[in-house]
Amino acid sequence: VDVPRTHARENITKPEDEAKGVRSACVGLVGARCHGVVASQFARSRPCLTRELVRFGRAHLPKNFKFTSIQLNHNFASALHVDDYNSGPSYLCGLGNFSGGELWTLEHGPMKCKRAFVHYDGTEP
């Protein structure tokens, strides 16, 4: 999947990535200033990928877990942050051939997420 570079995620971008941006895209619902909640441009432009990611989530996440979006990040370490609009219960799964890539939280420290879903509270750093 070609995840585009963006400068829009200032809250996660480290100083060394500011000039080139980070490879990050939201697949699913986003808040649009003038239109309320809408499907992201990335999701609208890639309907087949969006369907496959939703199928993947439904197949591997608990049946009672509801989600409205899937965040794709590629090859960068984000700054410590809390995502705006995150309602709390979240899951992370690292896919592909990489080293490192742990999720770090204040509560749990580093959590390994390579090829496994990790549950965390998205309202806590």
Secondary structure as UniProt FT lines:
FT   STRAND          5..6
FT   TURN            10..12
FT   HELIX           15..17
FT   TURN            18..20
FT   STRAND          22..32
FT   TURN            33..35
FT   STRAND          36..39
FT   HELIX           41..45
FT   HELIX           47..60
FT   TURN            63..64
FT   STRAND          69..74
FT   TURN            84..85
FT   STRAND          89..92
FT   STRAND          103..105
FT   TURN            106..108
FT   STRAND          109..111
FT   STRAND          118..121
FT   TURN            122..123
//
